[in-house]
Amino acid sequence: MKKLIFTLTLVMLCILANSQDRILTHKGDTIICKVTEIGDKTVKYKYEGEDLTNSISKNLIAEVKFANGRIQKVTEKIIISSADDWEKVVITNVQSDVEGLIRVDEMMAKASSGWTFTNQGKMEKEAMDKLKKQAAARGCHIVLILTTTGKAGSYGVAGGTKASVTGVAYKY
């Protein structure tokens, strides 16, 4: 009889443990909770027995496993293995995109052309690419842009087109 009660108790505990939703993060953490809302930028959830609503950036979440067994993919993890992965680095101007990530370093990149006819957009893209390369070299997958400045050349008088960008690199 004791074995039967023990077995039934164990089965009930397993059922209760699996009746919670699970948020799986890119860092490898699992948050056992009740998901209450999936918005554009965040997922809101509550811990069992609590009324407080917590939120987590969708950029940190790989998937949500609901209690009913359904799995919802949220974001793909961006893996930066070396500086060669610089093209995977994401550039953003939105502060909420980096919430919950680890701030690594502030960085700056410049690009210039001696030709006055070089397109300002081309120089800005070149500076952004340099910023991505710096971030990838530090193992970061996203850069929050702080400032962007540029100067277009004026037919040989000003000495060419220039652009510079500063940003903060983040990783999981």
Summary of the structure (lengths in Angstrom):
residues: 172
radius of gyration: 23.8
end to end distance: 50.6
largest distance: 96.2
contacts: 491
relative contact order: 0.15
helix: 27%
strand: 39%
